[in-house]
Amino acid sequence: MLEKVCGYVAIVGKPNVGKSTLLNTLMKRKLTITSKKPQTTRHTITCVLTDERWQLQMLLVDTPGINFNSQHHIMKWMHQQAVAALKQLDLRFWVLEAGHWEEHDQIIASMLQPLATSTIVLLNKIDKIKDKSILLKQMTQLAALGFNHIVPLSALRDQAVDIIMKEARPLLPKQDFYYPAEQQVTCTKEFMSSEVIREKLMRYLGQEIPYECSVHIDHLTITDNKLHRIAATIYTANDRHKKVIIGTDGRQLKMIGQAARLTLERMFDQKVFLQLWVKVKESWAAHQEVTNHLGLA
């Protein structure tokens, strides 16, 4: 009988390397938003992954992607969140794109080198590598830097999940589970709802929607028959963006709302009634007061 292990695990890396996709794959359900746009994740999200075969529980923290250039208030905050996660938790999953090595990767490597013995490097998107010698060279370079726990994988597929569990188990503290095995998230339904709506904004509006757009859940109630009634406000920077979000005769907003509702129903496994409004709050992202109000700081 295996002894139980349990600990906090940070998922870190550059923007858009597949951290949220990996988290959803590990959890075997959609729990964080994904997008082709970098800096999609704004918050640290803690998911509870319990694998009773391995007698293992990990509190997975999906950090915002590390951004080294932007002076924007939100981007600076996201960078601070990601860097703090590198040092404070029991284990780190460093998600690195297979076959790619840039200046920012070197900076992250320098940050993690003192923690290399408790860091697992996940070389993601190996399905895009045709010449495997490139992958072997990268693994050799990482090993030379002190990173000996290296797992090549594609985060869109779950074949590597057991390999990750095997690598992670010896690096986690031996202790009882923090949460019941059936619990999967530590964040609220309000937070999950706002993230799903924000994902649909990015998916449907693409480059037209600015990062300053945010979602606030005005209220969420659950009726006796388990119907989830959710009212949310989308804040944006100006009237032009508001018109883009709403679309002609409200069609764009209706489409975003329908997509969000269907995702939330799968996530909650219950029926959802969703109402959306769009309001202008000029330059909200530049002001700490509004950032605090929206729970970003």
Long-range contacts (C-beta under 8 A, 24 or more apart in sequence): 1-55, 2-54, 2-55, 3-55, 3-174, 4-55, 4-56, 4-57, 4-174, 4-175, 4-176, 4-177, 5-55, 5-56, 5-57, 5-169, 5-172, 5-173, 5-174, 5-175, 6-56, 6-57, 6-58, 6-59, 6-172, 6-173, 6-175, 6-176, 6-177, 6-178, 7-58, 7-59, 7-89, 7-90, 7-91, 7-172, 7-173, 7-175, 8-46, 8-58, 8-59, 8-61, 8-88, 8-89, 8-90, 8-91, 9-58, 9-59, 9-60, 9-61, 9-89, 9-90, 9-91, 9-92, 9-93, 9-168, 9-172, 10-61, 10-63, 10-85, 10-86, 10-88, 10-89, 10-91, 10-92, 10-93, 11-60, 11-61, 11-62, 11-63, 11-92, 11-93, 11-95, 12-63, 12-66, 12-82, 12-85, 12-86, 12-92, 12-93, 12-94, 12-95, 12-108, 12-112, 13-65, 13-66, 13-94, 13-95, 13-96, 13-108, 14-65, 14-66, 14-97, 14-102, 14-104, 14-105, 14-108, 15-39, 15-40, 15-65, 15-66, 15-67, 16-40, 16-65, 17-65, 17-95, 17-96, 17-97, 17-124, 17-125, 18-95, 18-97, 18-124, 18-125, 18-155, 18-156, 19-62, 19-63, 19-65, 19-95, 20-62, 21-155, 21-156, 22-93, 22-95, 22-122, 22-124, 22-153, 22-155, 23-47, 23-60, 23-62, 25-155, 25-156, 25-157, 25-158, 25-161, 26-60, 26-158, 26-161, 26-164, 27-60, 27-184, 28-158, 29-184, 29-267, 30-263, 30-266, 30-267, 31-184, 31-185, 31-192, 31-267, 32-62, 32-195, 33-195, 33-196, 33-198, 33-199, 33-202, 34-199, 35-199, 35-202, 35-203, 37-202, 37-207, 38-65, 38-67, 39-64, 39-65, 39-67, 39-75, 39-78, 39-211, 40-199, 40-202, 41-65, 41-78, 42-74, 42-78, 42-296, 43-81, 43-191, 43-195, 43-295, 43-296, 44-81, 44-85, 45-185, 45-187, 45-195, 46-185, 46-186, 46-187, 47-184, 47-185, 47-186, 48-178, 48-179, 48-183, 48-184, 48-185, 48-186, 49-184, 50-177, 50-179, 50-181, 50-182, 50-183, 51-165, 52-181, 53-165, 54-165, 54-166, 54-169, 56-165, 56-168, 56-169, 56-172, 57-177, 57-178, 57-179, 57-181, 58-91, 58-168, 58-172, 59-178, 59-179, 59-186, 61-85, 61-89, 66-104, 66-108, 68-104, 68-107, 72-211, 72-285, 73-285, 73-286, 73-288, 73-291, 74-211, 74-285, 74-291, 74-296, 77-291, 77-296, 77-297, 83-111, 86-111, 86-112, 86-115, 87-115, 90-118, 90-171, 90-172, 90-173, 91-118, 91-119, 91-120, 91-168, 91-171, 91-172, 92-118, 92-119, 92-120, 93-119, 93-120, 93-122, 93-164, 94-119, 94-120, 94-121, 94-122, 94-147, 95-122, 95-124, 95-155, 96-121, 96-122, 96-123, 96-124, 97-123, 97-124, 97-125, 98-123, 98-124, 98-125, 98-126, 98-128, 98-129, 98-134, 98-135, 98-138, 98-152, 99-125, 99-128, 99-129, 99-134, 99-135, 99-138, 101-138, 101-141, 109-142, 109-145, 109-147, 112-147, 113-145, 113-146, 116-145, 116-146, 116-147, 116-148, 117-146, 117-148, 118-171, 119-147, 119-149, 120-149, 120-150, 120-151, 120-164, 120-167, 120-168, 120-171, 121-147, 121-149, 121-150, 121-151, 122-151, 122-153, 122-155, 122-164, 123-150, 123-151, 123-152, 123-153, 124-153, 124-154, 124-155, 125-154, 125-155, 126-152, 126-153, 126-154, 127-154, 127-156, 127-157, 189-220, 189-228, 189-268, 190-217, 190-220, 191-217, 191-295, 192-264, 192-267, 193-217, 193-220, 193-230, 193-232, 193-260, 193-264, 194-232, 196-260, 196-263, 196-264, 196-267, 197-232, 197-234, 197-256, 197-260, 197-276, 199-260, 199-263, 200-256, 200-257, 200-259, 200-260, 200-263, 201-234, 201-245, 201-256, 203-259, 204-252, 204-255, 204-256, 204-259, 205-244, 205-245, 205-252, 205-256, 208-241, 208-244, 209-236, 209-241, 209-244, 209-245, 210-236, 210-237, 210-241, 211-285, 212-236, 212-237, 212-283, 212-284, 212-285, 213-237, 213-241, 213-245, 214-284, 214-285, 214-294, 214-296, 216-294, 222-270, 226-270, 226-271, 227-270, 227-271, 227-272, 227-273, 228-264, 228-268, 228-270, 228-271, 228-272, 228-273, 229-273, 230-264, 230-272, 230-273, 230-274, 230-275, 231-274, 231-275, 231-277, 232-274, 232-275, 232-276, 232-277, 233-276, 233-277, 233-278, 233-279, 234-276, 234-277, 234-278, 234-279, 235-279, 235-280, 235-281, 235-284, 235-294, 236-278, 236-279, 236-280, 236-281, 237-280, 237-281, 237-282, 237-283, 237-284, 237-285, 238-280, 238-282, 239-280, 241-280, 242-278, 242-279, 242-280, 245-278, 246-278, 253-278
